Structure formats: C-alpha cells, structure tokens
C-alpha cells in the first residue's frame, strides 16, 4: 500500500505510474488528447482520477501539476502542466480541455 508521503516528487509519481503500466503521457493535439497510439480522446472520453501538485522549494518555475487520467476504453495515463504563467502550453486550449473533463478523484490505493 502506498502512503501519500512516499510520493513527494513528480519523478516518484511518474515512476509509480510506470510500474503499474500507466505511464502513457496524454499530449494535446489539434484532434484532442493522444498518447501516440493513433487514438484521439475528447474531454467526454476522459476523466481525471487523481491530481498531484508539486511546488518548487526555491523557484516558482518548478511548480507543476500532474493529472492522472482514465479513458473510457480503460487506458490510464497522465498529463503534466506547470502552474499559471509558467504553463508548458502556449495556447489556452489545454486549460479549456482539462476543465471540460469530469473529475472523479480517487484515493492513492485505488489509483495504484
């Protein structure tokens, strides 16, 4: 069983996702989110099942958010963004896309 305190860094969460074979990175494309498998997902095809926020100790640019996402077809993966002005995404579409997704927040034990 994982205790939340055991996953304090972004790399720890990604490694745990990798060990569960949930290390599919959802990337926003003009056709929707994709993990490079030829499928494109729209917000109503996905739900956010866990959100992790990380804050840099000395540099606000280190602040990021990781969304664990589950698709209706059972695929589980993640998407990463930085907070606010430090966002990795140059367009507003990413934020709009994420906001349209259903949030079904689960305990770590249910995700991992």
mmCIF file of the C-alpha atoms, coordinates in Angstrom:
data_MODEL
# 
_entry.id   MODEL 
# 
loop_
_atom_site.group_PDB 
_atom_site.id 
_atom_site.type_symbol 
_atom_site.label_atom_id 
_atom_site.label_alt_id 
_atom_site.label_comp_id 
_atom_site.label_asym_id 
_atom_site.label_entity_id 
_atom_site.label_seq_id 
_atom_site.pdbx_PDB_ins_code 
_atom_site.Cartn_x 
_atom_site.Cartn_y 
_atom_site.Cartn_z 
_atom_site.occupancy 
_atom_site.B_iso_or_equiv 
_atom_site.pdbx_formal_charge 
_atom_site.auth_seq_id 
_atom_site.auth_comp_id 
_atom_site.auth_asym_id 
_atom_site.auth_atom_id 
_atom_site.pdbx_PDB_model_num 
ATOM 1   C CA . UNK A 1 1   ? 0.000   0.000  0.000   1.00 0.00 ? 1   UNK A CA 1 
ATOM 2   C CA . UNK A 1 2   ? 1.298   3.455  -0.893  1.00 0.00 ? 2   UNK A CA 1 
ATOM 3   C CA . UNK A 1 3   ? 1.248   6.227  1.638   1.00 0.00 ? 3   UNK A CA 1 
ATOM 4   C CA . UNK A 1 4   ? 0.850   9.726  0.157   1.00 0.00 ? 4   UNK A CA 1 
ATOM 5   C CA . UNK A 1 5   ? 4.019   10.883 1.937   1.00 0.00 ? 5   UNK A CA 1 
ATOM 6   C CA . UNK A 1 6   ? 6.002   8.305  -0.034  1.00 0.00 ? 6   UNK A CA 1 
ATOM 7   C CA . UNK A 1 7   ? 5.351   10.155 -3.300  1.00 0.00 ? 7   UNK A CA 1 
ATOM 8   C CA . UNK A 1 8   ? 6.637   13.643 -2.762  1.00 0.00 ? 8   UNK A CA 1 
ATOM 9   C CA . UNK A 1 9   ? 8.206   14.354 -6.135  1.00 0.00 ? 9   UNK A CA 1 
ATOM 10  C CA . UNK A 1 10  ? 6.995   14.362 -9.698  1.00 0.00 ? 10  UNK A CA 1 
ATOM 11  C CA . UNK A 1 11  ? 9.520   11.706 -10.659 1.00 0.00 ? 11  UNK A CA 1 
ATOM 12  C CA . UNK A 1 12  ? 8.304   9.404  -7.852  1.00 0.00 ? 12  UNK A CA 1 
ATOM 13  C CA . UNK A 1 13  ? 4.717   9.605  -9.091  1.00 0.00 ? 13  UNK A CA 1 
ATOM 14  C CA . UNK A 1 14  ? 5.739   9.001  -12.704 1.00 0.00 ? 14  UNK A CA 1 
ATOM 15  C CA . UNK A 1 15  ? 7.854   6.019  -11.633 1.00 0.00 ? 15  UNK A CA 1 
ATOM 16  C CA . UNK A 1 16  ? 4.911   4.541  -9.716  1.00 0.00 ? 16  UNK A CA 1 
ATOM 17  C CA . UNK A 1 17  ? 2.707   5.017  -12.787 1.00 0.00 ? 17  UNK A CA 1 
ATOM 18  C CA . UNK A 1 18  ? 5.374   3.284  -14.889 1.00 0.00 ? 18  UNK A CA 1 
ATOM 19  C CA . UNK A 1 19  ? 5.460   0.252  -12.578 1.00 0.00 ? 19  UNK A CA 1 
ATOM 20  C CA . UNK A 1 20  ? 1.674   -0.061 -12.987 1.00 0.00 ? 20  UNK A CA 1 
ATOM 21  C CA . UNK A 1 21  ? 1.973   0.398  -16.758 1.00 0.00 ? 21  UNK A CA 1 
ATOM 22  C CA . UNK A 1 22  ? 0.051   3.655  -16.569 1.00 0.00 ? 22  UNK A CA 1 
ATOM 23  C CA . UNK A 1 23  ? 2.888   5.792  -17.918 1.00 0.00 ? 23  UNK A CA 1 
ATOM 24  C CA . UNK A 1 24  ? 1.044   6.879  -21.066 1.00 0.00 ? 24  UNK A CA 1 
ATOM 25  C CA . UNK A 1 25  ? 1.526   10.621 -21.469 1.00 0.00 ? 25  UNK A CA 1 
ATOM 26  C CA . UNK A 1 26  ? -1.557  12.353 -22.828 1.00 0.00 ? 26  UNK A CA 1 
ATOM 27  C CA . UNK A 1 27  ? -0.488  15.193 -25.121 1.00 0.00 ? 27  UNK A CA 1 
ATOM 28  C CA . UNK A 1 28  ? -2.843  17.771 -26.587 1.00 0.00 ? 28  UNK A CA 1 
ATOM 29  C CA . UNK A 1 29  ? -3.033  17.749 -30.381 1.00 0.00 ? 29  UNK A CA 1 
ATOM 30  C CA . UNK A 1 30  ? -5.394  19.608 -32.732 1.00 0.00 ? 30  UNK A CA 1 
ATOM 31  C CA . UNK A 1 31  ? -7.548  16.435 -32.703 1.00 0.00 ? 31  UNK A CA 1 
ATOM 32  C CA . UNK A 1 32  ? -7.668  16.029 -28.908 1.00 0.00 ? 32  UNK A CA 1 
ATOM 33  C CA . UNK A 1 33  ? -5.548  14.242 -26.319 1.00 0.00 ? 33  UNK A CA 1 
ATOM 34  C CA . UNK A 1 34  ? -3.421  11.398 -27.667 1.00 0.00 ? 34  UNK A CA 1 
ATOM 35  C CA . UNK A 1 35  ? -0.845  9.009  -26.237 1.00 0.00 ? 35  UNK A CA 1 
ATOM 36  C CA . UNK A 1 36  ? 0.607   8.246  -29.657 1.00 0.00 ? 36  UNK A CA 1 
ATOM 37  C CA . UNK A 1 37  ? -1.459  5.108  -30.233 1.00 0.00 ? 37  UNK A CA 1 
ATOM 38  C CA . UNK A 1 38  ? -3.450  6.563  -33.125 1.00 0.00 ? 38  UNK A CA 1 
ATOM 39  C CA . UNK A 1 39  ? -6.481  7.305  -30.946 1.00 0.00 ? 39  UNK A CA 1 
ATOM 40  C CA . UNK A 1 40  ? -7.655  10.781 -30.085 1.00 0.00 ? 40  UNK A CA 1 
ATOM 41  C CA . UNK A 1 41  ? -9.672  11.466 -26.961 1.00 0.00 ? 41  UNK A CA 1 
ATOM 42  C CA . UNK A 1 42  ? -12.093 14.307 -26.323 1.00 0.00 ? 42  UNK A CA 1 
ATOM 43  C CA . UNK A 1 43  ? -12.872 15.620 -22.812 1.00 0.00 ? 43  UNK A CA 1 
ATOM 44  C CA . UNK A 1 44  ? -16.018 13.489 -22.554 1.00 0.00 ? 44  UNK A CA 1 
ATOM 45  C CA . UNK A 1 45  ? -13.894 10.370 -23.258 1.00 0.00 ? 45  UNK A CA 1 
ATOM 46  C CA . UNK A 1 46  ? -11.686 11.062 -20.226 1.00 0.00 ? 46  UNK A CA 1 
ATOM 47  C CA . UNK A 1 47  ? -11.829 11.665 -16.516 1.00 0.00 ? 47  UNK A CA 1 
ATOM 48  C CA . UNK A 1 48  ? -9.273  12.935 -14.049 1.00 0.00 ? 48  UNK A CA 1 
ATOM 49  C CA . UNK A 1 49  ? -8.868  10.311 -11.330 1.00 0.00 ? 49  UNK A CA 1 
ATOM 50  C CA . UNK A 1 50  ? -6.057  11.902 -9.326  1.00 0.00 ? 50  UNK A CA 1 
ATOM 51  C CA . UNK A 1 51  ? -4.320  15.260 -9.173  1.00 0.00 ? 51  UNK A CA 1 
ATOM 52  C CA . UNK A 1 52  ? -0.870  15.879 -7.730  1.00 0.00 ? 52  UNK A CA 1 
ATOM 53  C CA . UNK A 1 53  ? 0.541   19.358 -7.177  1.00 0.00 ? 53  UNK A CA 1 
ATOM 54  C CA . UNK A 1 54  ? 4.248   19.955 -6.712  1.00 0.00 ? 54  UNK A CA 1 
ATOM 55  C CA . UNK A 1 55  ? 5.810   23.205 -5.565  1.00 0.00 ? 55  UNK A CA 1 
ATOM 56  C CA . UNK A 1 56  ? 9.454   24.094 -6.002  1.00 0.00 ? 56  UNK A CA 1 
ATOM 57  C CA . UNK A 1 57  ? 11.155  24.938 -2.736  1.00 0.00 ? 57  UNK A CA 1 
ATOM 58  C CA . UNK A 1 58  ? 13.110  27.884 -4.104  1.00 0.00 ? 58  UNK A CA 1 
ATOM 59  C CA . UNK A 1 59  ? 11.899  28.515 -7.645  1.00 0.00 ? 59  UNK A CA 1 
ATOM 60  C CA . UNK A 1 60  ? 8.235   29.121 -8.573  1.00 0.00 ? 60  UNK A CA 1 
ATOM 61  C CA . UNK A 1 61  ? 9.056   27.851 -12.079 1.00 0.00 ? 61  UNK A CA 1 
ATOM 62  C CA . UNK A 1 62  ? 9.410   24.377 -10.528 1.00 0.00 ? 62  UNK A CA 1 
ATOM 63  C CA . UNK A 1 63  ? 5.721   24.294 -9.615  1.00 0.00 ? 63  UNK A CA 1 
ATOM 64  C CA . UNK A 1 64  ? 3.778   21.715 -11.607 1.00 0.00 ? 64  UNK A CA 1 
ATOM 65  C CA . UNK A 1 65  ? 0.607   19.692 -11.641 1.00 0.00 ? 65  UNK A CA 1 
ATOM 66  C CA . UNK A 1 66  ? 0.164   16.096 -12.775 1.00 0.00 ? 66  UNK A CA 1 
ATOM 67  C CA . UNK A 1 67  ? -3.260  14.784 -13.724 1.00 0.00 ? 67  UNK A CA 1 
ATOM 68  C CA . UNK A 1 68  ? -3.783  11.009 -13.700 1.00 0.00 ? 68  UNK A CA 1 
ATOM 69  C CA . UNK A 1 69  ? -6.353  10.391 -16.428 1.00 0.00 ? 69  UNK A CA 1 
ATOM 70  C CA . UNK A 1 70  ? -8.513  7.408  -17.287 1.00 0.00 ? 70  UNK A CA 1 
ATOM 71  C CA . UNK A 1 71  ? -10.122 6.988  -20.702 1.00 0.00 ? 71  UNK A CA 1 
ATOM 72  C CA . UNK A 1 72  ? -13.468 5.290  -21.270 1.00 0.00 ? 72  UNK A CA 1 
ATOM 73  C CA . UNK A 1 73  ? -11.606 2.465  -23.034 1.00 0.00 ? 73  UNK A CA 1 
ATOM 74  C CA . UNK A 1 74  ? -9.659  1.742  -19.811 1.00 0.00 ? 74  UNK A CA 1 
ATOM 75  C CA . UNK A 1 75  ? -6.364  3.392  -20.785 1.00 0.00 ? 75  UNK A CA 1 
ATOM 76  C CA . UNK A 1 76  ? -4.747  5.176  -17.834 1.00 0.00 ? 76  UNK A CA 1 
ATOM 77  C CA . UNK A 1 77  ? -2.074  7.811  -18.239 1.00 0.00 ? 77  UNK A CA 1 
ATOM 78  C CA . UNK A 1 78  ? -1.109  11.303 -17.185 1.00 0.00 ? 78  UNK A CA 1 
ATOM 79  C CA . UNK A 1 79  ? -0.690  14.880 -18.316 1.00 0.00 ? 79  UNK A CA 1 
ATOM 80  C CA . UNK A 1 80  ? 1.694   17.408 -16.782 1.00 0.00 ? 80  UNK A CA 1 
ATOM 81  C CA . UNK A 1 81  ? 1.463   21.179 -16.712 1.00 0.00 ? 81  UNK A CA 1 
ATOM 82  C CA . UNK A 1 82  ? 3.154   23.995 -14.822 1.00 0.00 ? 82  UNK A CA 1 
ATOM 83  C CA . UNK A 1 83  ? 1.210   26.487 -12.718 1.00 0.00 ? 83  UNK A CA 1 
ATOM 84  C CA . UNK A 1 84  ? -0.085  29.758 -14.075 1.00 0.00 ? 84  UNK A CA 1 
ATOM 85  C CA . UNK A 1 85  ? 2.339   31.948 -16.018 1.00 0.00 ? 85  UNK A CA 1 
ATOM 86  C CA . UNK A 1 86  ? 4.815   29.068 -16.195 1.00 0.00 ? 86  UNK A CA 1 
ATOM 87  C CA . UNK A 1 87  ? 2.436   26.826 -18.139 1.00 0.00 ? 87  UNK A CA 1 
ATOM 88  C CA . UNK A 1 88  ? 4.066   24.450 -20.620 1.00 0.00 ? 88  UNK A CA 1 
ATOM 89  C CA . UNK A 1 89  ? 1.310   25.083 -23.127 1.00 0.00 ? 89  UNK A CA 1 
ATOM 90  C CA . UNK A 1 90  ? 1.384   28.112 -25.388 1.00 0.00 ? 90  UNK A CA 1 
ATOM 91  C CA . UNK A 1 91  ? -2.323  28.189 -26.040 1.00 0.00 ? 91  UNK A CA 1 
ATOM 92  C CA . UNK A 1 92  ? -5.412  28.420 -23.870 1.00 0.00 ? 92  UNK A CA 1 
ATOM 93  C CA . UNK A 1 93  ? -6.843  25.210 -25.356 1.00 0.00 ? 93  UNK A CA 1 
ATOM 94  C CA . UNK A 1 94  ? -5.059  22.971 -22.833 1.00 0.00 ? 94  UNK A CA 1 
ATOM 95  C CA . UNK A 1 95  ? -6.713  24.645 -19.834 1.00 0.00 ? 95  UNK A CA 1 
ATOM 96  C CA . UNK A 1 96  ? -10.095 24.614 -21.553 1.00 0.00 ? 96  UNK A CA 1 
ATOM 97  C CA . UNK A 1 97  ? -9.667  20.938 -22.456 1.00 0.00 ? 97  UNK A CA 1 
ATOM 98  C CA . UNK A 1 98  ? -8.748  19.979 -18.863 1.00 0.00 ? 98  UNK A CA 1 
ATOM 99  C CA . UNK A 1 99  ? -11.663 21.983 -17.400 1.00 0.00 ? 99  UNK A CA 1 
ATOM 100 C CA . UNK A 1 100 ? -14.144 20.090 -19.585 1.00 0.00 ? 100 UNK A CA 1 
ATOM 101 C CA . UNK A 1 101 ? -13.061 16.713 -18.192 1.00 0.00 ? 101 UNK A CA 1 
ATOM 102 C CA . UNK A 1 102 ? -15.024 15.015 -15.408 1.00 0.00 ? 102 UNK A CA 1 
ATOM 103 C CA . UNK A 1 103 ? -13.158 14.811 -12.111 1.00 0.00 ? 103 UNK A CA 1 
ATOM 104 C CA . UNK A 1 104 ? -13.562 11.542 -10.200 1.00 0.00 ? 104 UNK A CA 1 
ATOM 105 C CA . UNK A 1 105 ? -10.801 11.953 -7.605  1.00 0.00 ? 105 UNK A CA 1 
ATOM 106 C CA . UNK A 1 106 ? -9.730  8.613  -6.122  1.00 0.00 ? 106 UNK A CA 1 
ATOM 107 C CA . UNK A 1 107 ? -7.552  7.592  -3.198  1.00 0.00 ? 107 UNK A CA 1 
ATOM 108 C CA . UNK A 1 108 ? -3.967  6.609  -3.999  1.00 0.00 ? 108 UNK A CA 1 
ATOM 109 C CA . UNK A 1 109 ? -4.799  3.000  -3.150  1.00 0.00 ? 109 UNK A CA 1 
ATOM 110 C CA . UNK A 1 110 ? -7.409  2.897  -5.910  1.00 0.00 ? 110 UNK A CA 1 
ATOM 111 C CA . UNK A 1 111 ? -5.116  4.504  -8.486  1.00 0.00 ? 111 UNK A CA 1 
ATOM 112 C CA . UNK A 1 112 ? -2.044  2.465  -7.617  1.00 0.00 ? 112 UNK A CA 1 
# 
